[in-house]
Amino acid sequence: MSRVLVTGGAGFIGSHLVEHLLDQGHSILVVDDLSTGLQHQVPDHPDVELVPATVDQWLANEPVESFHEAYHLAASVGVRKVVEDPFGTIINNVVETAGLLRFLAKSSTPTVLASTSEVYGVGQGRPFRETDDSVYGPTTVARWSYAHSKAVDEHLAFALEQQLPSVVIRFFNTVGPRQRGEWGMVLPRFVRAALDGSTIEVHGDGRQKRCFADVRDVVGALPQLLRTVEARGMPVNLGHDQPISILELAELVRDVLESKSSIKVTPYDEVWGHGFQDLQERIPDLTRVRTLASLPPTRPLAETIRDLAEAIRTEARL
């Protein structure tokens, strides 16, 4: 039985990945400080071990264990968390990643590094291709600290290419059960409001378009890509490529859940402060991932909304 490391394995994407790897017959070590992840999301299974610590804390104990594969998903995530604590975002995303990659490079452990569509910044790619330039707003705007930090993470992985076989995954709006809205994630925020019958608040003008992929469709591609030699040493977009406007998303949530909630459009400045920048369209080009991996048919967004709603109801009963 091969041993696999998953950092951030108590989080949204990480916990689904742990379940997928467990189904494949792996033994898994989860490192997660539980700052945004939840312990009960880690499977209670003899082949899963949870270390409740930051990556730095775990590394400080000088682990000697080697791994068949590693998946680095631990990071500061969510617009609200980034805007409220840009310094912590940079430290968590860059310093801890540097330490982990250095550790994994010693044993040449094949590694997935979780990145984000945010690394494209305000670039002009429509859709975004992995070869596109990254263009960011000014460093004086905290909102861009997350994009900068994840771009540095990518540079670190590519700089270790000779010692560390890695694949960089740029996630595009992954959604589904276990995602929470406290830190600004749009779909769980909308779903919770619809369930409560409270106002669904759309930030911006509502015309901005995004593509939403169900986490259960996404996690299976991660081991596939890592085990595909041709994918190593390059970034890969991962997600769905059918856009929907945020206002349409709010209306879909309301309709699917048969909610009586009203919808309110609130300008970015009122939510995030003056000068907040965002893109009107964030759509991935998925040519590369479709060449490298066999992606399953994507779940309908309505199904994801219903399943997320049920997960939120279940969480409330715990």
For each residue, the residues with C-beta under 8 A, 3 or more apart:
1: 25 26 27 47
2: 26 27 68 69
3: 26 27 28 29 65 66 67 68
4: 21 26 27 28 29 67 68 69 70 71
5: 28 29 31 67 69 70 71 104 109
6: 9 14 17 18 21 28 29 30 31 70 71 73
7: 14 30 31 32 55 70 71 72 73 74 100
8: 11 13 14 31 32 37 72 73 74 75 114
9: 6 14 15 17 18 28 30 31 32 37 42 50 71 73
10: 14 15 30 32 34 37 38 39 41 42 50
11: 8 14 15 32 36 37 41 73 74 77
12: 15 16 37 174 176 178 179 180 215
13: 8 16 17 73 114 171 174 215 218 219
14: 6 7 8 9 10 11 17 18 30 32 37 71 73 74
15: 9 10 11 12 18 19 37 38 41 42 43 178
16: 12 13 19 20 176 178 215 216 219
17: 6 9 13 14 20 21 71 73 219 222
18: 6 9 14 15 21 22 28 30 42 43 48
19: 15 16 22 23 43
20: 16 17 23 24 219 220 222 223
21: 4 6 17 18 24 26 28 223
22: 18 19 25 26 28 43 45 47 48
23: 19 20
24: 20 21 223
25: 1 22
26: 1 2 3 4 21 22 47 68 69
27: 1 2 3 4 47 48
28: 3 4 5 6 9 18 21 22 47 48 49
29: 3 4 5 6 49 51 65 67
30: 6 7 9 10 14 18 42 48 49 50 51
31: 5 6 7 8 9 51 53 54 55 58 74
32: 7 8 9 10 11 14 37 42 50 51 52 53 74
33: 37 52 53 54 57 74
34: 10 37 38 39 52
35:
36: 11 77 78 81 180 183
37: 8 9 10 11 12 14 15 32 33 34 41 42
38: 10 15 34 41 178
39: 10 34 42 50 52
40: 318
41: 10 11 15 37 38 178
42: 9 10 15 18 30 32 37 39 48 50
43: 15 18 19 22 48
44: 48
45: 22 48
46:
47: 1 22 26 27 28
48: 18 22 27 28 30 42 43 44 45
49: 28 29 30
50: 9 10 30 32 39 42
51: 29 30 31 32 58
52: 32 33 34 39
53: 31 32 33 57 58
54: 31 33 57 58 74 92 96
55: 7 31 58 59 74 96 97 99 100
56: 59 60 95 96 99
57: 33 53 54 60 61
58: 31 51 53 54 55 61 63
59: 55 56 62 63 99 100 103
60: 56 57
61: 57 58
62: 59
63: 58 59 103
64:
65: 3 29
66: 3 107 109
67: 3 4 5 29 70 104 107 109
68: 2 3 4 26 109 110
69: 2 4 5 26 109 110 111 112 223 226
70: 4 5 6 7 67 100 104 109 110 111 112
71: 4 5 6 7 9 14 17 111 112 114 222 226
72: 7 8 97 100 101 111 112 113 114
73: 6 7 8 9 11 13 14 17 114
74: 7 8 11 14 31 32 33 54 55 92 96
75: 8 92 93 97 114 150
76: 81 82 85 88 89 92 93 146 149
77: 11 36 81 82 146 183
78: 36 81 82 182 183 184 185
79: 82 83 143 183 184 272
80: 83 84 182 183 184
81: 36 76 77 78 84 85 89 183 184
82: 76 77 78 79 85 86 89 142 143 145 146
83: 79 80 86 142 143 272 273
84: 80 81
85: 76 81 82 88 89
86: 82 83 89 90 142 145 146
87: 90 91 145
88: 76 85 91 92
89: 76 81 82 85 86 92 93 145 146 149
90: 86 87 93 94 145 148 149
91: 87 88 94 95 96
92: 54 74 75 76 88 89 95 96
93: 75 76 89 90 96 97 146 149 150 152 153
94: 90 91 97 98 149 152 153 156
95: 56 91 92 98 99
96: 54 55 56 74 91 92 93 99 100
97: 55 72 75 93 94 100 101 113 153 156
98: 94 95 101 102 156
99: 55 56 59 95 96 102 103
100: 7 55 59 70 72 96 97 103 104
101: 72 97 98 104 105 111 113 156 157 160 164 166
102: 98 99 105 106 160
103: 59 63 99 100 106
104: 5 67 70 100 101 107 108 109 111 164
105: 101 102 108 109 160 163 164
106: 102 103 163
107: 66 67 104
108: 104 105 163 164 165
109: 5 66 67 68 69 70 104 105 164 165
110: 68 69 70 165 166 226 227 232
111: 69 70 71 72 101 104 157 164 165 166 167 226
112: 69 70 71 72 166 167 169 222 225 226
113: 72 97 101 153 154 157 166 167 168 169
114: 8 13 71 72 73 75 169 171
115: 119 150 151 153 154 168 169 170 171 235
116: 119 146 147 150 170 171
117: 120 128 170 171 172 173 237 239 282 284
118: 121 146 147 150
119: 115 116 134 147 150 151 154 170 235
120: 117 123 125 128 132 134 135 282
121: 118 134 135 136 137 144 147
122: 135 136 137 277 279
123: 120 128 132 133 134 135
124: 132 135
125: 120 128 129 132 285
126: 281 283
127: 241 283 284 285
128: 117 120 123 125 132 237 282 283 284 285
129: 125 132 237 285 287 288
130: 170 234 235 236 237 285 288
131:
132: 120 123 124 125 128 129
133: 123
134: 119 120 121 123 147 151
135: 120 121 122 123 124
136: 121 122 139 144 147 148
137: 121 122 141 143 144 277
138: 141 144
139: 136 144 148
140:
141: 137 138 144 275 276 277
142: 82 83 86 145
143: 79 82 83 137 146 272 276 277
144: 121 136 137 138 139 141 147 148 277
145: 82 86 87 89 90 142 148 149
146: 76 77 82 86 89 93 116 118 143 149 150
147: 116 118 119 121 134 136 144 150 151
148: 90 136 139 144 145 151 152
149: 76 89 90 93 94 145 146 152 153
150: 75 93 115 116 118 119 146 147 153 154
151: 115 119 134 147 148 154 155
152: 93 94 148 149 155 156
153: 93 94 97 113 115 149 150 156 157
154: 113 115 119 150 151 157 158 168 235
155: 151 152 158 159
156: 94 97 98 101 152 153 159 160
157: 101 111 113 153 154 160 161 164 166 168
158: 154 155 161 168 233
159: 155 156
160: 101 102 105 156 157 163 164 166
161: 157 158 164 166 233
162:
163: 105 106 108 160
164: 101 104 105 108 109 111 157 160 161
165: 108 109 110 111 232 233
166: 101 110 111 112 113 157 160 161 232 233
167: 111 112 113 225 226 228 231 232 233 234 236
168: 113 115 154 157 158 234 235 236
169: 112 113 114 115 222 225 235 236 238
170: 115 116 117 119 130 235 236 237 238 284
171: 13 114 115 116 117 174 218 238 239
172: 117 210 211 213 237 238 239 240 282 283 284
173: 117 210 211 212 213 239 240 282
174: 12 13 171 179 212 213 214 215 218 239
175: 179 185 187 188 212 213 214 215 304 308
176: 12 16 179 214 215 216 304 307 308
177: 215 216 307 308 310 311
178: 12 15 16 38 41 215 311
179: 12 174 175 176 185 187 188 215 308
180: 12 36 183 185 188
181: 184 185 186 187 188 189 190 191 192
182: 78 80
183: 36 77 78 79 80 81 180
184: 78 79 80 81 181 189
185: 78 175 179 180 181 188 189
186: 181 189 190 203 210 246 249
187: 175 179 181 190 191 212 249 253 304 305 308
188: 175 179 180 181 185 191 192 308 312
189: 181 184 185 186 192 193 201
190: 181 186 187 193 194 200 249 250 253
191: 181 187 188 194 195 253 257 305 308 309 312
192: 181 188 189 195 196 312
193: 189 190 196 198 199 200 201 261
194: 190 191 197 200 253 254 257 259 261 309
195: 191 192 257 259 309 312 313
196: 192 193 261
197: 194 259 260 261
198: 193 261
199: 193 261 262 263 264
200: 190 193 194 250 253 254 261 262 263 264
201: 189 193 264 266
202: 206 246 247 250 263 264 265 266
203: 186 246 266 267 268 271 272
204: 207 208 246 265 267 268 278
205: 208 265 267
206: 202 245 246 247 250 265
207: 204 245 246 247 280
208: 204 205 245 246 278 279 280 281 282
209: 243 244 245 246 280 281 282 283
210: 172 173 186 243 244 246 249 282
211: 172 173 239 240 241 242 243 244 282 283 284
212: 173 174 175 187 239 240 244 249 301 304
213: 172 173 174 175 217 218 238 239 240 298
214: 174 175 176 217 218 298 299 303 304
215: 12 13 16 174 175 176 177 178 179 218 219
216: 16 176 177 219 220 299
217: 213 214 220 240 295 296 297 298 299
218: 13 171 174 213 214 215 221 222 238 239
219: 13 16 17 20 215 216 222
220: 20 216 217 223 224 296
221: 218 224 225 238 289 293 295
222: 17 20 71 112 169 218 219 225 226
223: 20 21 24 69 220 226 227
224: 220 221 227 228 292 293 294
225: 112 167 169 221 222 228 231 236 238 289 292 293
226: 69 71 110 111 112 167 222 223 231 232
227: 110 223 224
228: 167 224 225 231 232 292 293
229: 232
230: 292
231: 167 225 226 228 234 236 292 293
232: 110 165 166 167 226 228 229
233: 158 161 165 166 167
234: 130 167 168 231 288
235: 115 119 130 154 168 169 170
236: 130 167 168 169 170 225 231 288 289 292
237: 117 128 129 130 170 172 284 285 286 288 289
238: 169 170 171 172 213 218 221 225 284 286 289
239: 117 171 172 173 174 211 212 213 218 284 286
240: 172 173 211 212 213 217 298
241: 127 211 283 284 285 286
242: 211 298
243: 209 210 211 281 283
244: 209 210 211 212 248 249 252 301
245: 206 207 208 209 248 249
246: 186 202 203 204 206 207 208 209 210 249 250
247: 202 206 207 250 251 263 265
248: 244 245 251 252
249: 186 187 190 210 212 244 245 246 252 253 301
250: 190 200 202 206 246 247 253 254 263
251: 247 248 254 255 263
252: 244 248 249 255 256 301 302 305
253: 187 190 191 194 200 249 250 256 257 259 305
254: 194 200 250 251 257 259 261 263
255: 251 252 258
256: 252 253 302 305 306
257: 191 194 195 253 254 305 306 309
258: 255
259: 194 195 197 253 254
260: 197
261: 193 194 196 197 198 199 200 254
262: 199 200
263: 199 200 202 247 250 251 254
264: 199 200 201 202
265: 202 204 205 206 247
266: 201 202 203 270 271
267: 203 204 205 270 271
268: 203 204 271 272 276 278
269: 272 273 274 275 276
270: 266 267
271: 203 266 267 268 276
272: 79 83 143 203 268 269 276
273: 83 269 276
274: 269
275: 141 269
276: 141 143 268 269 271 272 273
277: 122 137 141 143 144
278: 204 208 268
279: 122 208 282
280: 207 208 209
281: 126 208 209 243
282: 117 120 128 172 173 208 209 210 211 279
283: 126 127 128 172 209 211 241 243
284: 117 127 128 170 172 211 237 238 239 241
285: 125 127 128 129 130 237 241 288
286: 237 238 239 241 289 290 295
287: 129 290 291
288: 129 130 234 236 237 285 291 292
289: 221 225 236 237 238 286 292 293 295
290: 286 287 293 295
291: 287 288
292: 224 225 228 230 231 236 288 289
293: 221 224 225 228 231 289 290
294: 224
295: 217 221 286 289 290 298
296: 217 220
297: 217
298: 213 214 217 240 242 295
299: 214 216 217 303 304
300: 303 304
301: 212 244 249 252 304 305
302: 252 256 305 306
303: 214 299 300 306 307
304: 175 176 187 212 214 299 300 301 307 308
305: 187 191 252 253 256 257 301 302 308 309
306: 256 257 302 303 309 310
307: 176 177 303 304 310 311
308: 175 176 177 179 187 188 191 304 305 311 312
309: 191 194 195 257 305 306 312 313
310: 177 306 307 313 314
311: 177 178 307 308 314 315
312: 188 191 192 195 308 309 315 316
313: 195 309 310 316 317
314: 310 311 317 318
315: 311 312 318
316: 312 313
317: 313 314
318: 40 314 315
